[in-house]
Amino acid sequence: MHALLCEAECWKLFCRTAIPDNDTGSCPPELKEYGEKMVKKCVGLPLAIVVLGGLLSSKNQSPTEWENVLNNLQAHFSRDKGVDAILSLSYIELPHN
């Protein structure tokens, strides 16, 4: 079993995963509020953070796009719990090729 990450580690991992070419472990100020809310849903689980960050890395880095993902995530949490909600959302959000 893997240990849960502390809040600071969660945030750093999320930002490095969600923002392409980001080595600083921080997010742009205009995305921070949405990012923090999404990270809290991951409850310290590294897999959940990486999956969610990977989803966001394929999106436009705009507040509108991140707000849409947050709203979709909250809707999935009303049906599923924890990692199941995040995995379900990431599957639904896969690009249609």
N, C-alpha and C positions, 0 to 999 in steps of 0.2 A: 504494500500500500504506500502511496506517495503522500508526503506531507503537504498540507495546505500552505499556500504562500501568504505572507503578511500583505497588508494593504499597499505598502510602497513597492514591494516586489511585483504584485499584481499589476499595478499601474505601469511600471517600467516595462514588463513583458508585453502588456497590451499595446502600449505606444510603439514599441519596437516592431510588433507584428502588424499593427493596423496601418501604420504610416510607412510606406515604402521608402527605402534609403534613409532610415532614421536610426542613428546610433546613440542618440542622446537620451532616449527613454522618456521623452516628453512629447506632448501633443500640442498642436496650435491652440492658442487661447479660445478661439471661436468654436472649437470642437470639444474642449475639456469637459463642459457640463454634461454633454451627451455621453462622452466616454466614461466618465466617472459613474454615471447611472448604470451603464452596461456592465462595467467591471464589478459593481456590487452584486449584480445578478449571478456572476460566476462564482461567488462565495469562496474565493481562494483556490479554485481548481485549475491547475495549469492547462489541462486539456481544453476546458471550456474557454479559457482566455485566448489560447492559440487559435481555436476554431473561429471564435468571434472576430478576433483580430484579422485572421485570414480573409474572412468574409468582407470586412471593411476595407481591406487593402485592395480589393477588386472594385471598389466603389469610388465615386468622385469624393474627394476630400472636402466636402462642403457641409455646413450645418444642416441644410435641408436633407441631404442624403443620410447623414448620421441620425437625424431625428426620425426619419422614416424607418431606419433599421431598429432604433430604440422602440418605436411604437409597435413594430412587428414583433420584436422580442417580448414586449409586455403582453401582447395578445397571445403569443405561444405559451407564456408562463401561466396564463389563465387556464390553459388546457393541460399542459405538461409541466413537469417540475425539473429544476436544475439543469443538468447536462442534456437531458432529453429535449428540453425546449430549445436549447442552443443548437444542438445537432439537427433537430427538425427544421429550424429556421435556415441554417446554413445549407441544408439539402434543397429546400424550396427556392432559395436564392441563387442556386447554381445557374450559370449562364446557359441559355437555351441555344445549343448549336445544331 
